[in-house]
Structures are given as structure tokens and as C-alpha cells.
Amino acid sequence: MSLPRRCGRELARLRHPRMEILEALPVRRPITMGDLAANRFRILLEPFPAREAEAFFARIERIAREGFANFFGTQRFGRDGRGWERGGRIRSERDRIAVAAWQSLLFNRWLHARIRLARVVEKGEGAQALEALGLDRELEPILAAQETPWRFLPGECVRRIGGRGEIVSDPLAAAEAFDRKQLVPTGLLGGRRAPRAEGAARIVEARYEEEALWDRFGSRRDAWVWPRELKTKRSGEGVELRFVLPPGSYATVLLESLKGAPLADSDISKPEGGTMKGRKSRSRRKG
């Protein structure tokens, strides 16, 4: 974080039982979000029953290999998890945090729906799930042929690792690139300048877009993330967990993935419900 230079003395005197400042350096300009390369975490997990250890370490290996869904963590939505509720009524730049929380809520619900679709397809029950999303049953073989935790739809908006965004024309080729960690799917953070998916992918995306957000800029967010340097070490009776995540990804979401539990607040992760009062949820195409 960046602080004014005049805060240096107070910072040097700062003491907190649960926080330690390792280093403070002078900089010529404030640090912005774009300056952050990654976040490094070291977390001590409390002891857990030995019978759970095998499943826990198996999940560690799976997440290190396959990654995890890049949900916004519950802290994004305020202490009570309801920070998004004022987002649709905001017109002041001062309240942009509430708008961002609302965008994040819609992203989480879209991501939840896509993860659920992938799991249902894996069980061989994709036809009904596709129809429930307004998609053609004929897409099921295309999704079933993909052996990745994310199932790509035609028209998916993706980002090449280290490159720019593009639209998926060949879902099977996209899945292969995803498996090699060369490509990542992206989800919409609603606003007028955000690129939209196309085709089948757009049909699903539009279900989680609010017209009231069109006066915002908008962007896209990676829907999947691969942690780097994910390692464990015994520490007393507990386990020390170390890993590196890209900016914007939540350590709490990785921990929930390890625990095998959904997001703490079901209203944040549910794909349906929670629409802003007085505003209809509907799609609107760029024109």
C-alpha cells in the first residue's frame, strides 16, 4: 500500500499483535493496482483430524494442478455480506464501492452457474442443464468431449496468458489450451465498455447482466486461476500453507476450495435471486 510521506514516523511506531510491517520504502508516486505483480501468502492451518488429512492433501495436489474458480471472496461484500444492495441505486462516484460489489455479485452468480454446468456435464446429465440455461441440447457432446474443469461454450470470451482477449470459435481447442494453462475464460463485470461474449456463451452471460450498470465502464475478470508455488509444511500439529496468487484473487476462496465448502454466504454465490428492487434484470446488446 502507499501512504503519504508525512505518515512515516507514525508508521514506524505502529504495533499490532496480528500484523508486522516487514519493510517500508520511499517511492516517487503512489502505488496503483496495475503495479501489483502478485500476492504471496503464508497461512498456518489449525490441527485437523488425521482421517481428514488424506483428502485435504489430495485437494492440495488437485488445486496445484488444475487451479480453482476465481470467485470474489465474501470480504468483497462488506462485513454483513450485503454491501452490494445499494449498487443499483448509486449515482455518486463516492459510492463506487457498492457498485463494484454489485458487479462482483453478478460475476459470482454467473461463475457459480458455469461451474455447476461443468459438473452436471461430467456426470452425463448435461442436456437438461443446457435447456435450463436456454441453450441447445446439441451442445452436450461438445462439452462432454472436454476433459477439463471448465467446459467452453462457442463464443466464450477468453484471455491468452500474457496476451489479449479473444472469442472462442473452437471449444475443444480452447479446452486443450486451458489444460496447458495458456488460456483462461473471463467473466463480465457489467458496464458499457466491457467486451461481451457471443453465441451460446453470451446467452448464459446475459442472464447475469443488469441494465442499470450500463452507465459504468465495466471490464472482464479471469474466471479461473492457477496458484503458483503452492506448498505445504508441517508446523507443530498444524500445517503451514504457502502460495502466490495474481492480483484480485482471494486467498479465502482458495482455502474454501481446499475445505471443499461453498462460499460462506449463499446469497452471494447463488446463481439466481437477489436482483435489485425496482430494476429488472435483462440483457442489452451493445449497439
N, C-alpha and C positions, 0 to 999 in steps of 0.2 A: 504494500500500500504506500501511498505518498502522503506526506504531511508537510505543512509549511515549515520552513527552516526555523522559525521562531519557537517551534514546539520541541526543539532538540533537547533542551535541558529537562523539561517535564518528561520526555520520553526516556531519558537516561535514568530518571528516578522511579519509573514505573515498575511496580512489583505486583505479581498476581500469582496465586497458588497453582493455577492451572494453565499458565501461559509463560513462555520465556522468549524474549527478543534475542535472537542469536546475533544479528548484525544490523547496523543502520549506516547507510552511506548517503552522502550528499549527491543530488542529481540536478541537472540543469533545467529539467522540465518535469512536470508531474507524470507519473506512470499512467498509461491508458490501458484499456482492456486488450488492445491489439499488441501491446508489448509483452504480454504474458505468454511464455512458451509452454508451460505445463505446471501442474501442481504435484508435489511429492508428499506422500502420506506415510506415516508410521503409526500404526494403531495397535494397542495392546488389548487383546480379547480376553475376557474373563474365562476361568476354567469352565469346561462343559463336560458332560458325562462321556466316558470312554466309548460307550456304544454309539455316540453320535460322531465320533472322530472320523471314521472311515468315510461316511457320507460327506462330511464337511470338506475333507481334503480332496475327495473326488470332484466336488463342485469347484474347488480352487483350480484344479487342473483343467476342468472344462472351461471355466471363465478365462483362464490364461490362454487357452487355445481358441475358443470361439468368440470371446467378448461377451457383452451384455447390452440390453436395451437402454438407451440413453435418456431415461425419464428425467424430468425435473424432480429434484428432491422436495420433500414436504416443506423444508425451510423456505422454499421459494414463495410459499403462500401465506407467510406470516405465522405468528405464534399459535393462532387458533385454526390455521389452515383455511381461513375464509377470506384471505386478502384479495382474492380475485373478484369478490362480489360487487365491488363498486366500479369495476373496469369498464362496463358498458355505459356508465353514466358520466364518465370522465371527459372533460373538455379542457382541463387545465394541464399545462405541461408539468406543473408541480406534482400532479398525481400520476405521473407516468409509471410509477412502480406498480400501482393497481392494474393499469393496462397491461403491463408486462406479465403480471400474474395471470390475467385472463388469457392472454395469448398462450402462456405456458400450460394452463389447464386444458385448453383445446388441443394442444400438441400432445399432452399426456393421454387424453382420451383417444385420439387418433392412433397413437402408438400402441395403446392397450388393444384396440380393435385389430391392428395388423399382427400383433403377437398372437392374439387369440386365433386369428385366421390361420397362421402358420402351424399352430399346434393342432388345430382341427384337421387340417390337410394331412399332417403327419400321421394322424390316426385313421386316415382313409375316409373321412366324413366331410370332405370339403364342399360338396355340391350344395347342401343346404345352407352352409355358411356363406357361400358366394351369393346365393339368391337373397339372403337376408341383407347383404350389403348392396343389393341392386346390380349384381354382376352376373355375367353369363356362366352357366354351368360348364360350358365348353372350356373354360379356363382351368378347370381342375387338373387335367393331365399336365398342363404346363407347370402348374405349381407343384404337383406331386413329383415331377421329374427333378426338381431342385432339392438337393440334399444339404441344405444349409438352414440355420435357424431363422433366417429371413427369407420369405418367399416373394420374389419380384413379380410385379404386375407390369403388363405393357403400359408404357407411358410414364413409368416411375421417374421421378426427379432424383438424380444421384450426383455424387461428387467424387471425382477421381482423387485419390490420395495425392496431395501435393499439386493438384490441378484444379480445373474449373468444373462447374456443373454441366450436366448433360441429361438428355431424355433417353430412357431405355427403349430400344426397339427390339432387342433380343433378350428376353428374361433369362434364358438358360446361360447365355454368355455372361450376363451381369452376375448371375449366381456364382459362376466359376471365378470371376474377378473378385467378388466379395470373399469367397473362400480363400483366395490368395492375399486378402487384405489390401487389395488395390483399388477398391471402390466401396463407397458407403452410401446407403439410402438416406434421404433427407426428408424432414417433415416441415410443414408450413407453420410459420409464426405470422399470423394474418396481417395484411397491410397491402397498400396499393402497389408497391414496388417489388413485392416478393414474387419470384417466378412460381408458376403453377405447374403441377403435374399435368399429364394428358391422358386421354383414353380411360382405360379401366382404373388406373391409379388415381385419376382425377375424380372419378365417381365416388370413391371412398373418401378422398381428401375433402371434397366439398361438403360432406356430412358434418365436418368438424370445423367449418369456417363460419364466422359471424360477419354479417354485412356492416355492423357498426364499427368494425375495425378497419374499414377501407380508408379512413382518413389518416391512418398510421402508415409508417413506411413499410414495416414488415421485413421478413427475411426468412431464411431456411436454416434448420438446425439438423446436425447429424443425428440420425435415429439409432445409430449403433456405435459402440466404442470398444476398442481393444485396450485394456490396461497394459502398461509397459512395466517391466521389472517386477512382476508380481511374485513375491517371495514370502515364505513363512519361516519362523524360527521359534523353537520352544523358549519360553521365558517364564521360569518358575513352573507353576502349574498351568499357566495360560499359554497363549500363542501370540507372538508378535507378527503382525501383517504389514508388509511394505509394498507400495505400488506407486505408479505415476499415472496421472490422468491428464488429458488435454483440458484447456480452459473451458469452463462451462459445464463440465461433467461433475457428478456428485459422488463423493466417497460413500455417503449414506446409501445411495442406490446400489453401489457395488456390494455393500455389506448386506443389504436386503436380498440381493441375488444369492449371496453365499448362504444366507439363512434359509433361503427357499420360501420367503414370505413376500406377499404383495406390498405395494406402497401402504404406508400406515393409515392414510386417510382414504377410505374407499370412494368418497365423493370426488377426490382429485384424480383417481385413476380410472373410474368407471367410464366406459365409452359413451353412455347415454346419461341424460339428466343434467340438472344444474344450469340450464340455459338462463340467460339474464332475463329478469322480469321486464315485460313491456317491450321486448325486442325479439323478433323472430329470427330463428337460426335458419339461414338458407344460403345457397351458393350464389355467387355472382361472378360471371366470367369477365376477364379483362377485355376491355374494348376501347 
